[in-house]
Amino acid sequence: MASTSATISSEVLTQRFAALREQGRKALVCYVTAGHPDPTQSVALLRGLESVGVDVLEVGVPFSDPMADGPIIQASSQRALEHGITLTRTLDLIRDARLSMPAVLFTYLNPVIAAGADVLQRAAERGVHGVLITDLPVGADDEREAWLGSGPLAFVRLVAPTTPLERMREIAEHGSGFVYLISRRGVTGMQTNIPVELPGTIARLREATTLPICVGFGISSAEHAKAIGRLADGIVVGSAIVQAAGQSVSAAVDLVANLRRALDEI
């Protein structure tokens, strides 16, 4: 049973992007912090986002030192930690939400290590299909990368806008599911402008991989969604959703519904 579950988990992202490609649609990937604004509302948020057409859900594991995150996600992570949300409780929230869409565990390396050697299998059994480690670049730890790459979850990798072509190829070869392209330098957070170099970066990454390319960092409006959706296979939205969720679940769901409509107009 475990083997069958593992195989299905690792292939679900690939199947979702293949279906979107056949339909001529763009992927809407949404990030939320597990346990924010509180555990009960967090489950309601996961279900609400699914109801308005999110294609892939990134569930962030709260961490005490989120160096890659901007102030909005940092604050949400702190709030979730105050509610006692750990990686194990994050998996329980995903299980309780009973989602039918693919879920990616978005985390730093330390919580994964602390959760034990069986954490990837436990994640797959609770409805997780991929994992993205923000602070594990290719070549940094061959043993842990091999463990993650051979596990039951798709191993989603990050690519920075400054990455040379050959390095892009190396990163893509060690990843699966899709590639998360960071649109700009710096930490996460909402922005008003799309980087002028982004089209060239996406074109360069397409030379390096056949994996779907989803662009994140700074996307917060329907205009952003359309502009980037025309270039990439999908968009990743995080800080804008987390900020809206701090107001109410319905505010976050309404925001995402608007982004879904914008992508579908392309």
LINKA-V638545 format. One record per run of one state. SS is the DSSP state (a for helix, b for strand, c for the rest). FROM is the first residue (numbers start at 1). TO is the last residue. If there is no record, write none. Layout:
BEGIN
SS:FROM:TO
SS:FROM:TO
END
This chain:
BEGIN
c:1:1
a:2:23
c:24:26
b:27:33
c:34:38
a:39:51
c:52:55
b:56:60
c:61:70
a:71:82
c:83:86
a:87:97
c:98:101
b:102:107
c:108:108
a:109:114
c:115:118
a:119:125
c:126:129
b:130:133
c:134:141
a:142:149
c:150:153
b:154:159
c:160:164
a:165:173
c:174:178
b:179:182
c:183:197
a:198:208
c:209:212
b:213:216
c:217:221
a:222:229
c:230:233
b:234:237
c:238:238
a:239:247
c:248:248
a:249:264
c:265:266
END
